[in-house]
């Protein structure tokens, strides 16, 4: 059995990863190149996503080669900022290590995250295989900052990823003449960036990386690059609805509907008044997500009358019907305090 998140093997009979809690899968159920879960017929031999031959086992776990011959190291960060809007509510009703949040991340990963095709193409162009491996240093981060730090040095108190905890690192190898190594890193962590709600990628490079002093510990001259989806923030109604349905019949069902309703409201606000240079105003999408938010909130009122969730849903619904914008997107201080007051009511 194998954890596709932590890249750890387990003996037969184990069902969940002891590190992250993810369901374990058999090795043959993951593509060895792009790590996409496979849904193949018995006679199919190639991955539906990248065309990789599937008769070979998953690539051996290796570490990146670093040496004096590398003149500079380009580290390409692909960040998944997939924090749930209204996560304070989520926090008070469940533990962040529970499958509630894990399932949300997994749905987004399956829908959106794949190694960029051009990155894989570069790997083939230089005749280097694309391997998956854990890092040999820790990666430390703060909201709005992300950088390597030497594992022998103290990590930053606000958070760190230990050795091997990186979800996906792709080594594309060196190019002759330029002698470059490229590493693509995917970290399942919200960047703390305002306006990036449930969004994979799409982070301004000037806002995400720390200054030079933070990465002097690496044995190479660093060149940071940003490579990601240049499209607007992604709100996928299919992922959201699947997330809600996955809790049907459980005590977390109204929680899931309320959380996703807030995400729909946030998406509507973003498309109505983007406030981002790369996001175009789209009133049709804004109305689409607004209707989804209203539908889910009304459903809570119908199915869970008198509950705390219904009380809060009613207050959110009135805000939306009055045309108010989502305060987590606008960062309106007064509106934020109003939302926080509502969330505190759920703790009673």
C-alpha positions in Angstrom: 0.0 0.0 0.0 1.1 3.5 -0.7 0.4 7.1 0.4 0.3 9.3 -2.7 0.6 12.4 -0.5 3.6 11.6 1.7 5.1 9.0 -0.8 5.4 6.4 2.0 4.9 2.7 1.5 3.0 0.6 4.0 2.5 -3.1 4.5 -0.6 -4.8 3.2 -3.7 -4.4 5.3 -3.0 -0.7 6.3 -5.8 1.7 5.2 -4.6 5.2 6.2 -1.3 7.1 6.3 0.0 7.6 9.8 1.5 10.9 8.8 -1.3 12.7 7.0 -4.4 10.5 7.4 -4.9 10.0 3.6 -6.5 6.8 2.4 -3.8 4.4 1.1 -3.9 3.0 -2.4 -2.2 0.2 -4.2 0.8 1.2 -6.3 -0.8 0.3 -9.5 -3.6 2.8 -9.0 -1.4 5.9 -9.4 0.4 7.0 -12.6 4.2 6.8 -12.0 4.8 10.0 -13.9 2.0 12.5 -13.1 0.7 10.8 -9.9 -2.9 11.1 -11.1 -5.1 8.4 -9.6 -6.0 5.9 -12.3 -9.4 4.7 -13.3 -8.4 2.2 -16.0 -9.9 -0.9 -17.5 -7.8 -4.1 -17.0 -6.5 -4.1 -20.6 -5.4 -0.4 -20.6 -1.6 0.2 -20.3 -1.2 3.9 -20.6 -2.2 6.8 -18.3 -5.2 8.8 -19.5 -3.6 12.1 -18.5 0.0 12.0 -19.6 0.3 8.8 -21.7 2.9 7.2 -19.5 3.4 3.4 -19.8 1.8 1.9 -16.6 3.5 -1.6 -16.7 6.5 -0.2 -14.8 6.4 0.4 -11.0 6.3 3.8 -9.5 9.6 5.6 -9.8 12.2 5.1 -7.1 12.2 7.8 -4.6 15.4 9.9 -5.0 16.8 13.1 -3.7 17.9 16.1 -5.9 21.5 16.3 -6.8 23.2 19.4 -5.6 26.8 20.2 -6.2 29.3 22.9 -7.1 28.7 22.3 -10.8 25.3 23.9 -10.5 25.8 27.6 -11.2 22.3 28.6 -10.1 19.2 26.8 -8.9 15.8 27.8 -10.1 13.1 26.8 -7.7 9.6 27.0 -9.2 6.9 27.1 -6.6 3.4 26.0 -7.5 1.3 26.9 -4.5 -2.1 25.6 -3.7 -3.9 28.2 -1.7 -6.9 26.2 -1.0 -8.0 27.5 2.4 -11.7 27.3 3.0 -13.5 30.6 3.5 -15.1 30.6 6.9 -12.6 28.1 8.2 -13.0 29.5 11.7 -16.4 27.9 11.7 -14.8 24.7 10.4 -12.2 24.9 13.2 -14.7 25.0 16.0 -16.7 22.0 14.6 -13.9 19.7 13.6 -10.2 19.1 13.8 -8.0 20.3 11.0 -6.3 16.9 10.8 -9.7 15.2 10.3 -10.8 14.0 6.8 -13.1 17.0 6.6 -10.3 19.3 5.4 -8.2 16.5 3.9 -11.1 15.5 1.6 -11.4 19.1 0.4 -7.8 19.3 -0.6 -7.9 15.9 -2.3 -10.8 17.0 -4.4 -9.0 20.1 -5.5 -5.8 18.1 -6.3 -7.6 15.6 -8.4 -9.5 18.3 -10.3 -6.7 20.9 -10.8 -3.2 20.0 -9.8 -1.1 18.2 -12.4 2.5 18.7 -13.3 2.6 21.5 -15.9 2.8 19.9 -19.4 5.5 22.3 -20.4 7.6 21.3 -17.4 7.3 17.7 -18.3 8.2 18.6 -21.9 11.3 20.3 -20.7 12.2 17.2 -18.8 12.0 15.1 -21.9 13.8 17.7 -24.0 16.9 17.4 -21.8 16.6 13.6 -21.7 16.0 13.6 -18.0 13.3 11.6 -16.3 10.8 13.3 -14.1 11.1 11.8 -10.7 9.4 12.4 -7.4 11.4 12.8 -4.2 11.3 14.3 -0.8 13.5 17.3 0.0 16.6 17.1 2.1 16.0 20.4 3.8 13.0 21.7 5.5 10.8 24.2 3.8 9.6 26.9 6.2 6.9 29.4 5.5 4.9 32.2 7.0 1.8 33.8 5.6 2.9 35.5 2.4 6.4 34.1 2.6 8.0 30.8 1.5 11.6 29.7 1.5 14.1 27.0 2.1 15.9 26.8 5.4 18.7 24.4 6.4 17.4 21.5 8.4 20.2 22.1 11.0 18.8 25.6 11.7 15.7 26.4 13.8 12.6 26.5 11.7 10.3 29.5 11.7 7.7 29.2 14.5 4.8 29.9 12.3 5.1 26.7 10.4 7.3 24.3 8.6 7.3 21.2 6.4 9.5 18.5 7.7 11.7 16.2 5.5 9.6 14.3 3.0 6.4 16.1 3.7 6.4 17.9 0.3 3.5 16.7 -1.7 5.1 16.9 -5.2 8.5 17.8 -6.3 9.5 17.4 -9.9 13.2 17.4 -10.9 13.7 18.3 -14.5 17.4 18.0 -14.4 20.2 20.1 -16.0 20.5 21.8 -19.3 23.9 21.6 -21.1 25.7 25.0 -21.1 23.3 26.7 -18.7 23.7 24.0 -16.0 20.3 24.6 -14.4 18.3 22.4 -12.1 14.6 23.0 -11.8 12.5 21.9 -9.0 8.7 22.3 -8.9 7.2 22.2 -5.5 3.6 21.8 -4.5 2.7 22.7 -1.0 -0.8 22.2 0.4 -1.0 25.4 2.4 -2.9 28.6 2.2 -0.5 31.5 1.5 -2.5 33.9 3.5 -3.0 36.1 0.5 -6.0 38.4 0.5 -8.4 37.6 -2.3 -7.2 34.1 -3.1 -10.1 32.0 -1.9 -10.0 28.3 -2.6 -7.5 29.0 -5.3 -4.7 26.9 -6.6 -1.7 28.9 -7.9 -2.1 32.5 -8.9 0.2 34.2 -6.4 2.2 37.3 -7.1 5.9 36.4 -7.0 6.8 39.7 -5.2 4.4 38.8 -2.4 5.3 35.2 -1.8 9.0 35.0 -1.5 11.2 36.3 1.3 14.3 38.4 0.9 17.8 37.1 0.1 18.8 36.6 3.7 16.3 33.8 4.0 17.8 31.5 1.4 21.5 32.1 1.8 21.9 28.7 3.3 21.6 26.8 0.0 24.9 25.8 -1.6 24.0 27.6 -4.9 23.2 31.0 -6.2 19.4 31.1 -6.3 17.1 32.4 -8.9 13.5 32.4 -8.0 10.9 32.0 -10.7 7.1 31.8 -10.6 5.4 29.3 -12.8 1.8 28.6 -12.4 -1.6 29.0 -13.9 -1.9 32.7 -15.1 -5.7 32.4 -15.2 -8.0 34.0 -12.7 -8.6 32.3 -9.3 -10.4 29.0 -9.8 -13.7 28.3 -8.2 -14.9 24.9 -9.4 -18.6 24.3 -8.6 -18.2 20.6 -9.4 -15.5 20.3 -6.7 -17.6 22.2 -4.2 -20.7 20.2 -4.9 -18.8 16.9 -4.7 -17.4 18.1 -1.4 -20.9 18.7 0.0 -22.3 15.4 -1.2 -19.4 13.5 0.3 -20.8 14.4 3.8 -24.4 13.5 3.0 -25.9 11.8 6.0 -23.1 12.8 8.4 -23.1 15.3 11.2 -20.8 17.5 9.2 -23.2 17.9 6.3 -24.7 21.3 7.3 -21.2 22.5 8.1 -20.0 21.5 4.6 -23.0 23.3 3.0 -22.4 26.4 5.0 -18.7 26.5 4.3 -19.2 26.0 0.6 -22.0 28.6 0.5 -19.4 31.1 1.8 -17.0 30.1 -0.9 -19.7 30.6 -3.5 -20.4 34.1 -2.1 -16.6 34.9 -2.2 -16.4 33.7 -5.8 -19.4 35.9 -6.7 -17.7 38.9 -5.1 -14.4 38.3 -6.9 -16.1 38.2 -10.3 -18.3 41.1 -9.6 -15.5 43.4 -8.5 -12.1 41.6 -9.0 -9.7 44.1 -7.7 -6.9 42.0 -9.4 -5.1 43.0 -12.6 -5.4 39.6 -14.1 -9.0 38.8 -13.2 -11.6 40.2 -15.6 -15.0 41.3 -14.4 -17.6 38.7 -15.3 -21.1 39.4 -14.1 -22.5 36.1 -15.5 -20.1 34.1 -13.3 -20.8 36.4 -10.4 -24.5 35.8 -10.6 -23.9 32.0 -11.2 -22.0 31.7 -7.9 -24.4 34.1 -6.0 -27.3 31.8 -7.0 -25.4 28.7 -5.8 -24.7 30.4 -2.5 -28.4 31.4 -2.0 -29.6 27.9 -3.0 -27.3 26.2 -0.5 -28.1 28.6 2.3 -31.9 28.2 1.8 -31.4 24.4 1.8 -29.8 24.7 5.3 -32.9 26.7 6.4 -35.2 24.0 5.1 -33.4 20.9 6.3 -32.0 22.1 9.6 -34.7 24.5 11.0 -33.9 26.0 14.4 -30.2 24.8 14.4 -27.3 27.2 14.9 -26.4 26.5 11.2 -29.9 27.7 10.1 -29.6 30.8 12.2 -26.2 31.7 10.7 -27.3 30.7 7.2 -30.3 33.1 7.5 -28.0 36.0 8.5 -25.6 35.3 5.6 -28.5 34.9 3.2 -29.8 38.4 4.2 -26.4 39.9 3.6 -26.2 38.4 0.1 -29.8 39.4 -0.8 -28.9 43.0 0.3 -26.1 42.9 -2.2 -23.2 42.9 0.4 -19.8 41.7 -0.8 -17.9 39.0 1.0 -15.7 40.7 3.5 -12.9 38.1 3.3 -12.4 39.3 -0.3 -13.0 43.0 0.2 -11.2 43.1 3.6 -13.7 45.5 4.8 -12.9 45.8 8.5 -16.4 46.6 9.7 -17.9 43.8 7.7 -15.2 41.3 8.8 -16.1 42.0 12.5 -19.7 41.3 11.7 -18.8 38.0 10.1 -16.6 37.1 13.0 -19.5 37.9 15.4 -21.6 35.4 13.5 -19.0 32.7 13.6 -18.6 33.1 17.4 -22.3 32.4 17.7 -21.7 28.9 16.4 -19.5 28.2 19.4 -22.4 28.6 21.9 
